[in-house]
Amino acid sequence: MSLDALIVFLKRPRTGEVKTRLVPALGEVAAAALYRVLAEEEIRRTAPSAGEYRRLFFFAPEEAGADMRAWFPGETWMPQRGADLGARMAAAFDQAFALGVRRAAIIGSDVPWVSRELVACALQSLDEVDLVLGPARDGGYYLLAVSEPRPQLFQGIAWSTPSVLAHTVEKASALGLSVRLLDTLSDIDTVEDVRREWARLRPLVAGDASLIRVLEPLVAP
């Protein structure tokens, strides 16, 4: 078993449950279809080479296990548990390290530009620093990597706000942790994100004609 792990947080791609900030512009069906495309591309790009790291998939909601295993069969699945995002991430790291891994990183499922090489770089960086963060353009982060559980990093954070990354770095500094920042990437949460990343996003959705019909008018000049 690899000594490194990539924790992947996924939501059930059910209509009305995902990409809710895009629903007013796209509608529930198209928003769910877009989420599925983003997640599937990120899962494809982060598939590890043999022995590089193992992936642990944590899903929500808790009753969605059968749906998630059917979506990505053959993976290691566990339910997300915790009162908020921070508690769920802290619990996921606890579970990963309890399996005996040496280093672990966590990602969400709406940044399709995250790659296997980027994950490997983050994990390897933990030989030199205590914490690795992948800044997201909206002020959050798309990746966090540590070599031991650090529950304090997830406490008292105003999630889904532009201050998430800055507050996490502040917490790391207060804890005396050294930090390395990766390249900044865009997640896809708003119409503005879709417009900004359309050149890279369009090839990913090209196979879904109905989704293209919804998105193209939004990005037209």
C-alpha positions as CSV (number, residue, x, y, z in Angstrom):
1,M,0.0,0.0,0.0
2,S,1.2,3.5,-0.8
3,L,2.3,5.6,2.1
4,D,0.6,8.6,0.6
5,A,-3.1,9.3,0.1
6,L,-5.3,11.7,-1.8
7,I,-8.6,12.4,-0.1
8,V,-11.3,13.3,-2.6
9,F,-14.5,15.0,-1.5
10,L,-17.5,14.3,-3.7
11,K,-21.2,15.1,-3.6
12,R,-24.0,13.0,-5.1
13,P,-24.6,14.7,-8.5
14,R,-28.3,14.8,-8.1
15,T,-30.4,17.6,-9.6
16,G,-30.9,20.4,-7.1
17,E,-28.1,19.3,-4.8
18,V,-24.9,20.5,-6.5
19,K,-23.6,23.7,-8.0
20,T,-26.5,25.6,-6.4
21,R,-24.9,29.0,-7.1
22,L,-25.2,28.2,-10.8
23,V,-28.8,27.1,-10.7
24,P,-30.3,30.5,-11.3
25,A,-28.4,30.9,-14.6
26,L,-28.2,27.2,-15.7
27,G,-31.2,25.5,-14.1
28,E,-30.9,22.5,-11.8
29,V,-30.5,19.9,-14.6
30,A,-27.6,21.7,-16.4
31,A,-25.9,22.6,-13.1
32,A,-25.9,19.0,-12.0
33,A,-24.6,17.9,-15.4
34,L,-21.8,20.4,-15.2
35,Y,-20.8,19.2,-11.7
36,R,-20.7,15.7,-13.1
37,V,-18.4,16.8,-15.9
38,L,-16.1,18.7,-13.6
39,A,-15.8,15.8,-11.1
40,E,-15.2,13.2,-13.7
41,E,-12.4,15.2,-15.3
42,E,-10.7,15.8,-11.9
43,I,-11.0,12.1,-11.1
44,R,-9.5,11.2,-14.4
45,R,-6.6,13.7,-14.1
46,T,-5.7,12.7,-10.6
47,A,-5.6,8.9,-11.2
48,P,-2.3,7.9,-9.7
49,S,0.5,5.9,-11.3
50,A,1.1,2.5,-9.7
51,G,2.4,2.9,-6.1
52,E,2.3,6.7,-6.3
53,Y,-0.5,7.3,-3.8
54,R,-3.9,5.8,-3.1
55,R,-7.2,7.6,-3.4
56,L,-9.9,7.7,-0.6
57,F,-13.3,8.9,-1.7
58,F,-15.5,10.6,0.8
59,F,-19.1,11.2,-0.2
60,A,-22.1,13.3,0.8
61,P,-24.9,12.9,1.7
62,E,-24.4,9.9,4.0
63,E,-27.2,7.9,2.4
64,A,-25.7,8.2,-1.1
65,G,-23.2,5.4,-0.9
66,A,-24.8,3.1,-3.5
67,D,-25.1,6.0,-6.0
68,M,-21.5,7.0,-5.5
69,R,-20.1,3.4,-5.8
70,A,-22.1,3.0,-9.0
71,W,-20.6,6.3,-10.3
72,F,-17.0,5.4,-9.7
73,P,-16.9,1.6,-9.1
74,G,-13.9,-0.1,-7.5
75,E,-12.8,2.9,-5.4
76,T,-12.5,3.2,-1.6
77,W,-15.6,5.0,-0.3
78,M,-16.4,6.5,3.1
79,P,-19.1,8.9,4.1
80,Q,-18.3,12.5,5.1
81,R,-19.0,13.1,8.7
82,G,-19.0,16.3,10.7
83,A,-21.1,19.4,11.4
84,D,-19.5,21.6,8.8
85,L,-16.9,21.4,6.0
86,G,-14.0,21.9,8.4
87,A,-15.1,19.2,10.7
88,R,-15.7,16.8,7.8
89,M,-12.2,17.5,6.4
90,A,-10.6,17.1,9.8
91,A,-12.4,13.7,10.2
92,A,-11.3,12.6,6.8
93,F,-7.7,13.3,7.6
94,D,-8.1,11.4,10.8
95,Q,-9.4,8.4,8.9
96,A,-6.7,8.5,6.3
97,F,-3.9,8.7,8.9
98,A,-5.5,5.9,10.9
99,L,-5.0,3.7,7.8
100,G,-1.3,4.2,8.2
101,V,-0.5,6.8,5.5
102,R,2.5,9.0,5.9
103,R,1.3,12.0,4.0
104,A,-2.2,13.0,2.8
105,A,-3.7,15.7,0.6
106,I,-7.4,16.6,0.1
107,I,-9.2,18.0,-2.9
108,G,-12.8,18.9,-3.8
109,S,-14.4,18.1,-7.1
110,D,-14.9,21.3,-9.0
111,V,-11.4,22.2,-10.1
112,P,-10.8,20.0,-13.2
113,W,-7.3,21.4,-13.7
114,V,-5.9,19.5,-10.7
115,S,-3.6,16.8,-12.0
116,R,-1.7,13.8,-10.8
117,E,1.5,15.7,-11.1
118,L,0.3,18.5,-9.0
119,V,-0.9,16.2,-6.3
120,A,2.4,14.3,-6.3
121,C,4.3,17.6,-6.0
122,A,2.2,18.6,-3.0
123,L,2.8,15.4,-1.2
124,Q,6.5,15.4,-1.9
125,S,6.7,19.0,-0.7
126,L,5.8,17.7,2.7
127,D,9.3,16.4,3.1
128,E,10.3,20.1,3.3
129,V,7.3,22.0,4.8
130,D,4.5,21.3,7.2
131,L,1.6,22.4,5.1
132,V,0.9,22.7,1.3
133,L,-2.0,24.8,0.0
134,G,-3.3,25.2,-3.5
135,P,-4.9,28.7,-3.7
136,A,-8.2,29.0,-5.5
137,R,-8.9,32.2,-7.4
138,D,-12.0,32.9,-5.2
139,G,-9.9,33.2,-2.0
140,G,-10.3,29.6,-0.9
141,Y,-8.1,26.6,-1.6
142,Y,-8.4,23.6,-3.9
143,L,-5.9,21.4,-2.1
144,L,-4.4,21.1,1.3
145,A,-1.7,18.6,2.2
146,V,-0.2,17.6,5.6
147,S,2.0,14.9,7.0
148,E,0.0,14.5,10.3
149,P,-3.5,15.5,11.4
150,R,-3.9,19.2,11.9
151,P,-7.5,19.8,13.1
152,Q,-6.8,23.3,14.2
153,L,-6.4,24.4,10.6
154,F,-10.1,23.7,10.0
155,Q,-11.5,25.4,13.1
156,G,-13.1,28.8,13.2
157,I,-13.0,29.3,9.4
158,A,-15.8,31.1,7.6
159,W,-16.2,28.6,4.8
160,S,-17.3,29.6,1.3
161,T,-15.9,33.1,1.8
162,P,-12.9,34.9,0.1
163,S,-11.0,34.8,3.4
164,V,-10.6,31.0,3.7
165,L,-7.1,30.8,2.3
166,A,-5.8,33.9,4.2
167,H,-7.3,32.7,7.5
168,T,-5.8,29.2,7.0
169,V,-2.4,30.7,6.4
170,E,-2.8,32.8,9.5
171,K,-3.7,29.8,11.6
172,A,-0.6,27.9,10.2
173,S,1.6,30.8,11.2
174,A,0.1,30.9,14.7
175,L,0.8,27.2,15.0
176,G,4.4,27.6,13.8
177,L,3.9,25.6,10.6
178,S,5.9,26.3,7.4
179,V,3.7,26.7,4.3
180,R,4.2,26.2,0.6
181,L,1.7,27.6,-1.9
182,L,1.1,25.9,-5.2
183,D,-0.1,27.7,-8.4
184,T,-3.5,29.5,-8.2
185,L,-6.3,27.7,-10.0
186,S,-9.9,28.5,-10.7
187,D,-12.8,26.5,-9.4
188,I,-16.1,26.6,-11.2
189,D,-18.8,28.0,-8.9
190,T,-20.3,31.0,-10.7
191,V,-21.2,32.2,-14.2
192,E,-18.1,34.5,-14.0
193,D,-16.0,31.3,-13.4
194,V,-17.5,29.7,-16.5
195,R,-16.9,32.7,-18.6
196,R,-13.3,33.1,-17.5
197,E,-12.4,29.4,-18.0
198,W,-14.6,28.8,-21.1
199,A,-11.7,28.1,-23.5
200,R,-10.6,25.3,-21.2
201,L,-14.0,24.2,-20.1
202,R,-15.7,23.9,-23.5
203,P,-13.7,20.8,-24.6
204,L,-14.8,19.1,-21.3
205,V,-18.5,19.6,-21.9
206,A,-18.4,19.1,-25.7
207,G,-19.9,15.7,-25.5
208,D,-23.1,17.0,-23.8
209,A,-25.1,18.9,-26.5
210,S,-27.8,20.0,-24.1
211,L,-25.3,21.4,-21.6
212,I,-23.5,23.3,-24.5
213,R,-26.8,24.8,-25.5
214,V,-27.3,26.2,-21.9
215,L,-23.7,27.4,-21.5
216,E,-22.9,29.0,-24.8
217,P,-25.4,31.9,-24.5
218,L,-23.9,32.7,-21.1
219,V,-20.4,33.1,-22.5
220,A,-21.3,34.8,-25.7
221,P,-19.5,38.2,-26.1
